[in-house]
Protein backbone atom coordinates (compact mmCIF):
# COMPACT_ATOMS: atom_id res chain seq x y z
CA UNK A 1 0.00 0.00 0.00
CA UNK A 2 1.32 3.46 -0.88
CA UNK A 3 2.17 5.78 2.00
CA UNK A 4 -0.55 8.29 2.93
CA UNK A 5 -0.03 11.75 1.49
CA UNK A 6 -1.86 14.99 0.90
CA UNK A 7 -1.63 17.46 -1.95
CA UNK A 8 -0.60 20.97 -0.93
CA UNK A 9 -1.61 24.19 -2.64
CA UNK A 10 0.80 25.44 -5.30
CA UNK A 11 2.68 22.13 -5.26
CA UNK A 12 3.59 19.93 -8.16
CA UNK A 13 2.90 16.64 -6.37
CA UNK A 14 1.96 14.93 -3.15
CA UNK A 15 3.39 16.18 0.14
CA UNK A 16 4.21 13.77 2.96
CA UNK A 17 1.57 14.04 5.71
CA UNK A 18 4.17 13.97 8.50
CA UNK A 19 5.78 17.10 7.02
CA UNK A 20 2.42 18.86 6.90
CA UNK A 21 1.71 17.91 10.53
CA UNK A 22 5.12 19.20 11.58
CA UNK A 23 4.47 22.54 9.85
CA UNK A 24 1.00 22.80 11.40
CA UNK A 25 2.38 22.10 14.89
CA UNK A 26 5.06 24.75 14.46
CA UNK A 27 2.64 27.38 13.20
CA UNK A 28 0.15 26.59 15.97
CA UNK A 29 2.88 26.83 18.57
CA UNK A 30 4.00 30.24 17.32
CA UNK A 31 0.39 31.47 17.10
CA UNK A 32 -0.56 30.32 20.59
CA UNK A 33 2.59 31.73 22.15
CA UNK A 34 3.30 28.47 23.97
CA UNK A 35 7.08 28.40 23.49
CA UNK A 36 9.33 29.88 26.17
CA UNK A 37 11.49 32.84 25.23
CA UNK A 38 14.83 31.99 23.71
CA UNK A 39 13.82 28.51 22.59
CA UNK A 40 12.96 27.37 19.10
CA UNK A 41 9.20 27.08 18.67
CA UNK A 42 9.52 23.87 16.71
CA UNK A 43 11.18 22.06 19.62
CA UNK A 44 9.02 23.47 22.39
CA UNK A 45 6.51 21.05 23.95
CA UNK A 46 2.87 22.01 23.58
CA UNK A 47 1.40 23.43 26.80
CA UNK A 48 -2.23 23.07 27.83
CA UNK A 49 -3.61 25.17 30.70
CA UNK A 50 -6.88 24.15 32.31
CA UNK A 51 -9.07 25.27 35.19
CA UNK A 52 -10.08 22.58 37.64
CA UNK A 53 -13.48 22.89 39.30
CA UNK A 54 -14.10 21.72 42.86
CA UNK A 55 -14.03 17.94 43.18
CA UNK A 56 -13.39 14.96 45.43
CA UNK A 57 -10.91 12.08 45.28
CA UNK A 58 -12.12 8.99 47.11
CA UNK A 59 -10.60 5.89 48.70
CA UNK A 60 -12.02 2.37 48.62
CA UNK A 61 -13.23 2.42 52.23
CA UNK A 62 -15.15 5.67 51.85
CA UNK A 63 -16.57 4.55 48.49
CA UNK A 64 -18.08 1.52 50.20
CA UNK A 65 -19.79 3.68 52.83
CA UNK A 66 -21.03 6.43 50.51
CA UNK A 67 -22.16 4.29 47.56
CA UNK A 68 -22.37 0.74 48.87
CA UNK A 69 -19.91 -2.12 49.38
CA UNK A 70 -17.99 -3.09 46.26
CA UNK A 71 -19.29 -0.26 44.10
CA UNK A 72 -16.98 1.23 41.49
CA UNK A 73 -16.64 4.66 39.96
CA UNK A 74 -18.15 4.93 36.50
CA UNK A 75 -16.72 7.16 33.78
CA UNK A 76 -18.56 10.34 32.90
CA UNK A 77 -15.70 11.88 30.90
CA UNK A 78 -12.02 11.12 30.39
CA UNK A 79 -9.65 13.86 31.54
CA UNK A 80 -6.54 15.20 29.83
CA UNK A 81 -4.08 13.12 31.85
CA UNK A 82 -4.15 9.45 30.82
CA UNK A 83 -6.09 7.19 33.18
CA UNK A 84 -7.87 10.04 34.96
CA UNK A 85 -11.57 10.66 34.57
CA UNK A 86 -14.56 12.58 35.90
CA UNK A 87 -16.98 10.08 37.40
CA UNK A 88 -20.75 10.03 37.26
CA UNK A 89 -20.81 9.73 41.04
CA UNK A 90 -21.37 12.89 43.11
CA UNK A 91 -21.59 13.72 46.81
CA UNK A 92 -22.61 16.56 49.10
CA UNK A 93 -20.08 18.26 51.37
CA UNK A 94 -21.13 19.93 54.62
CA UNK A 95 -18.71 22.49 56.02
CA UNK A 96 -18.60 24.58 59.19
CA UNK A 97 -21.85 26.09 60.42
CA UNK A 98 -23.79 23.46 58.41
CA UNK A 99 -23.17 25.13 55.04
CA UNK A 100 -23.16 22.71 52.12
CA UNK A 101 -22.36 22.25 48.45
CA UNK A 102 -24.19 19.51 46.59
CA UNK A 103 -23.34 17.71 43.35
CA UNK A 104 -19.62 17.62 44.16
CA UNK A 105 -18.18 15.41 41.44
CA UNK A 106 -15.71 12.61 42.18
CA UNK A 107 -12.62 12.16 40.01
CA UNK A 108 -11.12 8.74 39.38
CA UNK A 109 -9.32 6.49 39.76
CA UNK A 110 -9.63 5.82 43.48
CA UNK A 111 -6.84 6.90 45.80
CA UNK A 112 -5.39 5.73 49.10
CA UNK A 113 -6.96 8.64 50.99
CA UNK A 114 -10.04 10.73 50.31
CA UNK A 115 -9.70 14.48 49.82
CA UNK A 116 -11.70 17.43 48.53
CA UNK A 117 -10.19 20.25 46.45
CA UNK A 118 -11.96 23.61 46.53
CA UNK A 119 -11.45 27.09 45.13
CA UNK A 120 -11.24 30.06 47.50
CA UNK A 121 -14.86 31.12 46.90
CA UNK A 122 -16.03 27.52 47.49
CA UNK A 123 -14.20 27.51 50.82
CA UNK A 124 -15.79 30.79 51.90
CA UNK A 125 -19.22 29.53 50.84
CA UNK A 126 -18.78 26.44 53.01
CA UNK A 127 -17.59 28.45 56.01
CA UNK A 128 -13.85 27.68 55.88
CA UNK A 129 -12.07 30.91 56.82
CA UNK A 130 -8.48 29.92 56.09
CA UNK A 131 -8.34 26.75 54.02
CA UNK A 132 -4.71 25.74 53.37
CA UNK A 133 -3.26 25.84 49.85
CA UNK A 134 -1.69 22.42 49.27
CA UNK A 135 -0.60 20.03 46.56
CA UNK A 136 -2.90 17.05 46.13
CA UNK A 137 -2.08 14.38 48.71
CA UNK A 138 -0.52 16.80 51.21
CA UNK A 139 -3.34 16.64 53.72
CA UNK A 140 -1.75 16.60 57.20
CA UNK A 141 -3.30 19.23 59.43
CA UNK A 142 -5.97 20.23 56.93
CA UNK A 143 -9.58 20.57 58.11
CA UNK A 144 -12.27 17.95 57.65
CA UNK A 145 -15.93 17.90 56.72
CA UNK A 146 -19.02 15.69 56.51
CA UNK A 147 -19.52 13.98 53.15
CA UNK A 148 -22.97 12.65 52.22
CA UNK A 149 -23.52 9.97 49.60
CA UNK A 150 -26.60 8.09 48.38
CA UNK A 151 -25.96 5.14 50.72
CA UNK A 152 -24.30 6.71 53.74
CA UNK A 153 -22.24 9.50 55.28
CA UNK A 154 -18.62 9.83 56.39
CA UNK A 155 -16.72 12.36 58.46
CA UNK A 156 -13.35 13.25 57.00
CA UNK A 157 -11.02 14.19 59.86
CA UNK A 158 -8.75 15.97 57.37
CA UNK A 159 -8.47 16.34 53.61
CA UNK A 160 -10.20 19.60 52.62
CA UNK A 161 -7.74 21.85 50.75
CA UNK A 162 -7.34 24.55 48.17
CA UNK A 163 -5.29 22.99 45.38
CA UNK A 164 -2.01 24.77 44.65
CA UNK A 165 -1.47 25.69 41.00
CA UNK A 166 0.81 23.07 39.44
CA UNK A 167 2.18 21.75 36.17
CA UNK A 168 2.26 18.10 35.13
CA UNK A 169 5.07 17.03 32.82
CA UNK A 170 7.05 13.97 31.78
CA UNK A 171 10.85 13.62 32.21
CA UNK A 172 11.60 14.78 28.65
CA UNK A 173 9.55 17.95 29.16
CA UNK A 174 11.24 18.53 32.53
CA UNK A 175 14.62 18.25 30.81
CA UNK A 176 13.52 20.77 28.20
CA UNK A 177 12.60 23.34 30.86
CA UNK A 178 15.53 22.39 33.09
CA UNK A 179 13.41 21.65 36.17
CA UNK A 180 13.06 18.80 38.63
CA UNK A 181 10.29 17.43 40.85
CA UNK A 182 9.16 20.00 43.40
CA UNK A 183 10.63 23.04 41.63
CA UNK A 184 8.57 26.20 41.18
CA UNK A 185 7.96 27.77 37.76
CA UNK A 186 6.19 30.89 36.52
CA UNK A 187 3.12 30.99 34.29
CA UNK A 188 2.55 34.24 32.42
CA UNK A 189 -0.98 34.76 31.17
CA UNK A 190 -1.37 37.72 28.81
CA UNK A 191 -4.44 39.61 27.75
CA UNK A 192 -6.45 42.41 29.33
CA UNK A 193 -6.19 40.78 32.77
CA UNK A 194 -2.49 39.96 32.38
CA UNK A 195 -1.16 38.00 35.34
CA UNK A 196 1.95 36.04 36.26
CA UNK A 197 1.66 33.10 38.66
CA UNK A 198 4.99 32.83 40.45
CA UNK A 199 4.60 29.54 42.33
CA UNK A 200 3.62 26.84 39.84
CA UNK A 201 4.64 23.52 41.41
CA UNK A 202 6.37 20.99 39.13
CA UNK A 203 5.03 17.42 39.19
CA UNK A 204 6.90 14.91 37.01
CA UNK A 205 5.65 11.50 35.94
CA UNK A 206 6.51 9.35 32.90
CA UNK A 207 2.83 9.15 31.90
CA UNK A 208 2.09 12.89 32.19
CA UNK A 209 1.36 15.37 29.41
CA UNK A 210 2.45 19.00 29.79
CA UNK A 211 -0.52 20.56 31.54
CA UNK A 212 -1.02 23.36 34.09
CA UNK A 213 -3.92 23.03 36.52
CA UNK A 214 -5.34 26.10 38.25
CA UNK A 215 -8.62 26.47 40.11
CA UNK A 216 -11.66 28.29 38.77
CA UNK A 217 -11.00 31.46 40.80
CA UNK A 218 -7.49 31.74 39.37
CA UNK A 219 -8.73 31.08 35.83
CA UNK A 220 -11.46 33.71 36.10
CA UNK A 221 -9.10 36.29 37.62
CA UNK A 222 -6.63 36.09 34.73
CA UNK A 223 -9.28 35.72 32.00
CA UNK A 224 -7.82 32.38 30.95
CA UNK A 225 -10.63 31.64 28.51
CA UNK A 226 -10.06 34.94 26.69
CA UNK A 227 -6.36 34.68 25.86
CA UNK A 228 -3.98 32.56 23.83
CA UNK A 229 -0.93 34.45 25.11
CA UNK A 230 0.44 31.98 27.67
CA UNK A 231 4.03 31.21 28.58
CA UNK A 232 5.57 28.77 31.09
CA UNK A 233 8.93 29.94 32.46
CA UNK A 234 11.59 28.49 34.73
Rosetta blueprint (number, residue, H / E / L):
1 X L
2 X L
3 X L
4 X L
5 X E
6 X E
7 X E
8 X L
9 X L
10 X L
11 X L
12 X L
13 X L
14 X E
15 X E
16 X E
17 X H
18 X H
19 X H
20 X H
21 X H
22 X H
23 X H
24 X H
25 X H
26 X H
27 X H
28 X H
29 X H
30 X H
31 X H
32 X H
33 X L
34 X L
35 X L
36 X L
37 X L
38 X L
39 X L
40 X L
41 X H
42 X H
43 X H
44 X L
45 X L
46 X L
47 X L
48 X E
49 X E
50 X E
51 X E
52 X E
53 X L
54 X L
55 X E
56 X E
57 X E
58 X E
59 X E
60 X H
61 X H
62 X H
63 X H
64 X H
65 X H
66 X H
67 X H
68 X L
69 X L
70 X L
71 X L
72 X L
73 X L
74 X L
75 X E
76 X E
77 X E
78 X E
79 X L
80 X L
81 X L
82 X L
83 X L
84 X L
85 X E
86 X E
87 X E
88 X E
89 X E
90 X E
91 X E
92 X E
93 X E
94 X E
95 X L
96 X H
97 X H
98 X H
99 X L
100 X E
101 X E
102 X E
103 X E
104 X E
105 X E
106 X E
107 X E
108 X E
109 X E
110 X E
111 X E
112 X L
113 X L
114 X L
115 X E
116 X E
117 X E
118 X E
119 X L
120 X H
121 X H
122 X H
123 X H
124 X H
125 X H
126 X H
127 X L
128 X L
129 X L
130 X L
131 X L
132 X L
133 X E
134 X E
135 X L
136 X L
137 X L
138 X L
139 X L
140 X L
141 X L
142 X L
143 X E
144 X E
145 X E
146 X E
147 X E
148 X E
149 X L
150 X L
151 X L
152 X L
153 X E
154 X E
155 X E
156 X E
157 X E
158 X E
159 X E
160 X E
161 X E
162 X E
163 X E
164 X L
165 X L
166 X E
167 X E
168 X E
169 X E
170 X L
171 X H
172 X H
173 X H
174 X H
175 X H
176 X H
177 X H
178 X L
179 X L
180 X L
181 X L
182 X L
183 X L
184 X E
185 X E
186 X E
187 X E
188 X E
189 X E
190 X L
191 X L
192 X L
193 X L
194 X L
195 X E
196 X E
197 X E
198 X E
199 X E
200 X E
201 X E
202 X E
203 X E
204 X E
205 X L
206 X L
207 X L
208 X L
209 X L
210 X L
211 X E
212 X E
213 X E
214 X E
215 X E
216 X H
217 X H
218 X H
219 X H
220 X H
221 X H
222 X L
223 X L
224 X H
225 X H
226 X H
227 X L
228 X L
229 X L
230 X E
231 X E
232 X E
233 X E
234 X L
